[in-house]
Every structure is written in C-alpha cells, then in structure tokens.
C-alpha cells in the first residue's frame, strides 16, 4: 500500500486529526542507510513526524529541517523536507545495538538519550522560524508533543510507531490530534480515553487497518469528516553532480590542488542517499580553471 497522509475532523469539527502511513518511506531509508533495528525505529518516527509537519506548510518553496541531538549512541538525526512532502535525512550513527527495554520493545529513548529538538522552518520570511525544545524522553512522539506545547503553544496528542522484524519495516506511521478552540474538556477527556484504548499506531497498521479506520478508533467518532487525502509522502533525495561540483569548488584552489597531487580521482558521497559521484584528475583540473 502506498504511503499516504489523510486529514479528518472529528466531534463535529472540534477535533483535527492528521494520520499517516509511512511504511514504504521508512523502509527505503532503512535500506539506504543500512540502519539497525533500534535506529530504524528512531529515524522512522522522526521521518514520519517530518512528513506531517512539512505537509502543513503552505507553499511549494517552503522547507522544514529538523534535528534531534542527544547524548545517546545515535548522537544526531537530521531530516529535511518540502511541503509535497519529499523527505530526506541521515543519522550520525546508523548502527546502534541495544538490549530491549523493560517492556520488551526497542529502546529508542536510550538510543537517543538526553538532548534537544531543533526545528527550522524556511517559509519565505526574512528570517527562518527556529524552535528549540529539550527532549523529555527520547521516545520522539512525547518529545514532539512537548515541542508543540512549548514552542508553538499548541496542545497536541502525538503518536509515532515503527514495527521492525528480521526482514525490515513491517509498518510505520503516526498521527497528531489537535483540539480546536471550541473543544470542551469533556471532548478532550473522551478523546484521551479512546487514544488509550486504541493501542499503538504501528500495531493498527500491521493489522491492515486503513487510516480512516484508525482515525475512527482513536477518536471514538464514527462520523469523522474527510478534509484532505491523496497526499503521498516520499523519501527522495534531490542531489546531483552539479551540486557536488560546486561543493568541490567551494574548497578553494589550494585545497583542490593538494587533492589532485595525492589522488588520481576524488569520490564524494551524498549523506542523504549514499549516491556516489566520482571526479577524475582531469575533471578536477577543469574545475580549477
């Protein structure tokens, strides 16, 4: 099934729900970066959240970059996306192996550790919007809920999940739920009870529930209203040879001369997709001109 984002309104328009299936996107990232299971779970959650946040931006030229930096063995993860959304990213330490946590699950919190989320939104203003928030658990969903509350003053329920087995990613997805200004305390209490009863998003997706069925389950509202669908997030890198040529030129003449004195060719690798670009000695000499 193709990855998708679907938006709904529940409780007669008083609750906003955005639901995402990101299984293909997370599996593609796992293969590109050769991620271990716990790193797949961590990076997959972050990619899923990036897709939701990127799609909320208004214009095609808008761009979001998110960094999670912690003192755990993963160290740092970075994602960037436009509003289509096309997403790419990388992990500083892609192969982390840890024992399962006390609940028998992949220990994402331990792999991330203590640190912060940094969100940069370039939405066509003179200066980009920058929001920074300390991590509360390293489990990522709770950390983003805290980010929304502290940096964007929005109370938001966030769920993110990645189910991994020996063959790769079985399911990945998430949702964010935001009460509208006219939502009552009774609505929010009912919502919290249904979210608790519904269980994990990755399990619901693994059971082949559609995003509409998941939205009904987490809200307890059978009459949810579809607002927008047909949004298909993709893991896609936009690197090209010209970009790497410019990167080499930016090293400066002296540095390039040193490189071709010691090497017959230079191989560069894109950190987002691992594609390699090779430049021969003659090509470097052309760049020097």
DOLO-463758 format. One record per residue (C-alpha): x, z, y; residue number from 1. Coordinates in Angstrom, 3 decimals. Last residue first. Example, Ala and Ser with C-alpha at 12.3 -4.5 7.8 and 13.67 -1.06 7.14 Angstrom:
REM residues 2
REC       c1       c3       c2   k
REC   13.670    7.140   -1.060   2
REC   12.300    7.800   -4.500   1
//
This chain:
REM residues 289
REC       c1       c3       c2   k
REC   40.208  -14.335   26.668 289
REC   40.415  -11.124   24.624 288
REC   37.180  -12.095   22.859 287
REC   38.820  -15.310   21.681 286
REC   41.773  -13.268   20.351 285
REC   39.249  -11.090   18.487 284
REC   37.753  -14.223   16.886 283
REC   41.225  -15.419   15.834 282
REC   42.031  -12.042   14.237 281
REC   38.803  -12.233   12.260 280
REC   35.636  -10.265   13.103 279
REC   33.391   -8.900   10.341 278
REC   29.899   -7.535   10.916 277
REC   28.487   -5.100    8.347 276
REC   24.860   -4.036    8.027 275
REC   24.558   -0.285    7.397 274
REC   21.017   -0.201    8.890 273
REC   21.176    2.381   11.712 272
REC   24.933    3.083   11.789 271
REC   25.712   -0.618   12.133 270
REC   29.090   -1.309   10.540 269
REC   32.141   -2.994   12.093 268
REC   34.895   -4.752   10.152 267
REC   38.009   -5.844   12.033 266
REC   40.312   -8.529   10.656 265
REC   44.007   -9.191   10.141 264
REC   44.893   -5.650   11.221 263
REC   47.841   -3.893   12.910 262
REC   48.575   -6.147   15.897 261
REC   44.903   -7.118   16.018 260
REC   43.861   -3.510   16.666 259
REC   46.526   -2.810   19.294 258
REC   45.481   -5.902   21.252 257
REC   41.849   -4.742   21.105 256
REC   42.793   -1.320   22.508 255
REC   44.790   -2.866   25.359 254
REC   42.081   -5.362   26.270 253
REC   39.221   -2.865   26.601 252
REC   37.030   -1.068   24.064 251
REC   33.991   -2.535   25.877 250
REC   34.895   -5.954   24.452 249
REC   34.426   -4.524   20.926 248
REC   30.985   -3.219   21.779 247
REC   30.017   -6.506   23.402 246
REC   30.980   -8.292   20.185 245
REC   28.944   -5.704   18.254 244
REC   25.858   -6.530   20.307 243
REC   26.468  -10.241   19.877 242
REC   26.579   -9.863   16.071 241
REC   23.060   -8.437   15.879 240
REC   21.274   -5.082   15.593 239
REC   17.472   -4.928   15.816 238
REC   16.912   -2.450   12.968 237
REC   13.527   -2.126   11.301 236
REC   11.770    0.760    9.567 235
REC    8.180   -0.327   10.047 234
REC    4.979    1.174   11.451 233
REC    1.750   -0.741   10.792 232
REC   -1.092   -0.085   13.233 231
REC   -4.263   -1.830   11.967 230
REC   -6.417    1.164   12.909 229
REC   -7.954    2.579   16.079 228
REC  -10.849    4.825   17.050 227
REC  -12.645    5.499   13.740 226
REC  -15.328    8.175   14.143 225
REC  -15.458   11.131   11.768 224
REC  -18.862   11.742   10.205 223
REC  -17.804   13.599    7.033 222
REC  -16.174   16.371    9.090 221
REC  -14.247   19.014    7.138 220
REC  -11.311   18.330    9.445 219
REC   -8.526   18.161    6.840 218
REC  -10.754   16.556    4.186 217
REC  -12.356   13.978    6.462 216
REC   -8.932   12.935    7.782 215
REC   -7.571   12.702    4.220 214
REC  -10.483   10.479    3.180 213
REC   -9.860    8.217    6.195 212
REC   -6.125    8.110    5.442 211
REC   -6.964    6.966    1.902 210
REC   -6.470    9.367   -1.001 209
REC   -4.088    7.986   -3.632 208
REC   -3.385   11.364   -5.315 207
REC    0.191   10.909   -4.051 206
REC   -1.275   10.641   -0.533 205
REC   -3.074   13.970   -0.983 204
REC    0.109   15.538   -2.423 203
REC    2.216   14.251    0.524 202
REC   -0.334   15.654    3.015 201
REC   -0.169   19.166    1.545 200
REC   -3.253   21.273    0.892 199
REC   -6.815   20.573    2.086 198
REC   -7.938   24.242    2.042 197
REC   -5.544   25.301    4.838 196
REC   -6.483   22.305    7.011 195
REC  -10.174   23.098    6.402 194
REC   -9.793   26.728    7.519 193
REC   -7.840   25.732   10.643 192
REC  -10.533   23.206   11.583 191
REC  -13.319   25.761   11.252 190
REC  -11.352   28.135   13.509 189
REC  -10.751   25.336   16.052 188
REC  -14.426   24.377   16.145 187
REC  -15.478   28.039   16.577 186
REC  -12.964   28.453   19.405 185
REC  -14.751   25.551   21.113 184
REC  -13.453   22.007   21.697 183
REC  -14.374   20.760   25.217 182
REC  -10.731   20.302   26.346 181
REC   -9.966   18.094   23.302 180
REC   -8.374   19.729   20.233 179
REC   -5.288   17.913   18.927 178
REC   -4.578   17.086   15.286 177
REC   -1.340   15.503   14.132 176
REC   -0.979   13.948   10.728 175
REC    1.661   13.189    8.149 174
REC    3.042   10.803    5.615 173
REC    5.310   10.256    2.659 172
REC    4.663    9.468   -0.995 171
REC    6.581    8.823   -4.210 170
REC    9.940    8.391   -2.456 169
REC   12.797    7.676   -4.854 168
REC   13.030    7.078   -8.618 167
REC   14.173   10.617   -9.503 166
REC   11.270   12.122   -7.534 165
REC   10.590   12.662   -3.839 164
REC    7.389   13.749   -2.072 163
REC    7.690   13.652    1.710 162
REC    5.389   15.669    3.954 161
REC    4.523   16.195    7.593 160
REC    1.668   18.274    9.013 159
REC    1.225   19.070   12.717 158
REC   -1.553   21.040   14.393 157
REC   -1.259   20.602   18.159 156
REC   -1.728   22.834   21.189 155
REC   -0.424   20.701   24.036 154
REC    1.767   22.072   26.857 153
REC    4.204   19.108   26.550 152
REC    7.477   21.027   26.247 151
REC    6.341   24.395   24.832 150
REC    3.223   23.601   22.781 149
REC    4.279   20.093   21.745 148
REC    7.785   21.324   20.816 147
REC    6.344   24.247   18.821 146
REC    4.158   21.869   16.800 145
REC    7.284   19.691   16.412 144
REC    9.237   22.605   14.940 143
REC    6.389   23.543   12.626 142
REC    6.411   19.989   11.209 141
REC   10.255   19.931   11.101 140
REC   10.983   22.529    8.352 139
REC   13.932   23.693   10.475 138
REC   12.026   26.939   11.067 137
REC   11.566   27.556   14.810 136
REC   13.838   24.828   16.171 135
REC   14.627   25.269   19.873 134
REC   12.896   22.855   22.279 133
REC   14.243   20.159   24.580 132
REC   12.147   17.595   26.451 131
REC   13.625   14.716   28.442 130
REC   11.484   12.204   30.362 129
REC   13.565    9.185   31.397 128
REC   14.487    8.780   35.082 127
REC   13.358    6.002   37.396 126
REC   10.158    5.556   35.367 125
REC    9.708    2.761   32.817 124
REC    8.640    4.893   29.854 123
REC   12.009    5.995   28.443 122
REC   11.046    9.069   26.447 121
REC   13.884   11.364   25.328 120
REC   13.066   14.151   22.855 119
REC   15.688   16.794   21.892 118
REC   14.831   19.116   19.029 117
REC   17.011   22.219   18.653 116
REC   19.267   24.299   16.437 115
REC   19.068   26.679   13.497 114
REC   19.397   25.347    9.951 113
REC   18.652   21.723    8.965 112
REC   19.468   21.891    5.210 111
REC   18.145   25.464    5.007 110
REC   14.794   24.448    6.509 109
REC   14.628   21.340    4.285 108
REC   14.861   23.405    1.091 107
REC   13.281   21.006   -1.412 106
REC   10.471   22.927   -3.123 105
REC   10.402   25.556   -5.876 104
REC    8.590   28.078   -3.666 103
REC   11.727   30.251   -3.289 102
REC   13.711   27.213   -2.087 101
REC   15.278   24.568   -4.348 100
REC   19.090   24.653   -4.599  99
REC   20.969   22.481   -2.079  98
REC   22.619   19.050   -2.195  97
REC   23.296   17.233    1.066  96
REC   24.215   13.545    1.074  95
REC   23.246   11.849    4.351  94
REC   25.478   13.910    6.682  93
REC   25.099   12.569   10.226  92
REC   21.706   11.055    9.507  91
REC   20.597    7.741   10.989  90
REC   17.677    6.111   12.734  89
REC   15.397    3.122   13.038  88
REC   11.758    2.654   13.978  87
REC    9.534   -0.260   14.891  86
REC    6.237    1.050   16.271  85
REC    4.857   -1.158   17.885  84
REC    5.570    1.527   20.539  83
REC    9.361    1.305   20.405  82
REC   11.502    3.547   18.224  81
REC   14.600    5.766   17.969  80
REC   15.605    8.323   15.388  79
REC   18.553   10.727   15.245  78
REC   19.497   13.343   12.657  77
REC   22.258   15.943   13.063  76
REC   24.108   18.604   11.059  75
REC   22.710   17.865    7.551  74
REC   24.718   20.913    6.323  73
REC   22.824   23.417    8.508  72
REC   23.857   24.272   12.091  71
REC   21.115   22.092   13.549  70
REC   20.606   19.024   15.713  69
REC   17.355   17.093   15.708  68
REC   17.461   14.057   17.971  67
REC   14.506   11.974   19.060  66
REC   14.644    8.705   20.984  65
REC   11.495    7.094   22.378  64
REC   11.192    3.660   23.950  63
REC    8.685    1.990   26.245  62
REC    9.117   -1.780   26.637  61
REC    5.936   -2.571   24.662  60
REC    3.881   -0.255   26.872  59
REC    1.593    2.764   26.397  58
REC    3.422    5.338   24.278  57
REC    1.287    6.996   21.593  56
REC    2.748    4.656   18.956  55
REC    6.189    6.140   19.504  54
REC    4.916    9.695   18.913  53
REC    3.290    8.798   15.590  52
REC    6.284    6.743   14.391  51
REC    8.729    9.478   15.447  50
REC    6.750   12.022   13.420  49
REC    7.066    9.917   10.273  48
REC   10.777    9.262   10.885  47
REC   11.340   13.033   11.241  46
REC    9.487   13.847    8.041  45
REC   11.444   11.171    6.174  44
REC   14.742   12.490    7.573  43
REC   14.091   15.965    6.161  42
REC   12.615   14.898    2.807  41
REC   15.243   12.168    2.300  40
REC   17.954   14.716    3.180  39
REC   16.602   17.051    0.465  38
REC   16.516   14.211   -2.099  37
REC   19.988   12.750   -1.289  36
REC   20.065    9.784    1.080  35
REC   21.673    6.412    0.312  34
REC   21.395    5.393    3.999  33
REC   19.701    2.039    3.409  32
REC   17.868    3.189    0.264  31
REC   16.430    6.379    1.800  30
REC   15.510    4.499    4.997  29
REC   13.540    1.932    2.950  28
REC   11.810    4.750    1.028  27
REC   10.842    6.435    4.312  26
REC    9.317    3.236    5.720  25
REC    7.476    2.438    2.496  24
REC    5.901    5.923    2.266  23
REC    4.878    6.255    5.935  22
REC    1.120    6.882    5.573  21
REC   -0.043    8.176    8.938  20
REC   -2.989   10.149   10.350  19
REC   -3.849   10.728   14.009  18
REC   -6.797   13.095   14.584  17
REC   -8.412   13.970   17.940  16
REC  -11.007   16.790   17.975  15
REC  -13.964   17.147   20.360  14
REC  -15.313   13.617   19.868  13
REC  -18.454   14.633   17.983  12
REC  -16.581   17.052   15.687  11
REC  -13.970   14.433   14.727  10
REC  -12.251   11.525   16.494   9
REC  -10.038    9.201   14.497   8
REC   -6.741    7.331   14.691   7
REC   -5.104    5.403   11.833   6
REC   -1.381    4.767   11.335   5
REC   -0.314    2.488    8.494   4
REC    2.302    1.855    5.823   3
REC    1.319   -0.950    3.445   2
REC    0.000    0.000    0.000   1
//
